[in-house]
Amino acid sequence: MMFVARWWGQLLTSNIDDTEKMLTFGFVFLGMPGFITTVLGWFGRSSSQPWKQNWFTRIGGLILLVVGFLIVRGVLLG
């Protein structure tokens, strides 16, 4: 989701030059990746069993957190 949102934001900013239009279009269109992934999630598999946590899921979550922080700071894909 982070990579899709970053790509979508770059696509919008590269195609819209006027800052006033970017504010109006960005307010609406920057929410589209989240909306689309939410709708796709409605059709995903659901389970009554909770997600099991182990060392792999905890380390994976930590890596995802660090990657997200580095993207926001501009170190990755900057």
Phi, psi and omega in degrees: 000321180297318181290322178294317180295321178294315179298317181296319178296319178293323178296317179294314182291331179283337182261347180242115184270324183285127184292326179293319177292324180297323177296316182288315179290320181297323180300323181274310191279340179287345175274352184297316179300320178294320178296315182294317179292328176294316179296318178296327178294334177297330183264001179284173181288136175241150183222148178278346179273136178290157179293128181282132178262133175218189183295327181293316181290325179291317178292321177298320177295321178294319178296318178298320177297316180294317179297317177299318178297317180292327177292316180296322180284347178088010178284315174265137178056033185274000000 
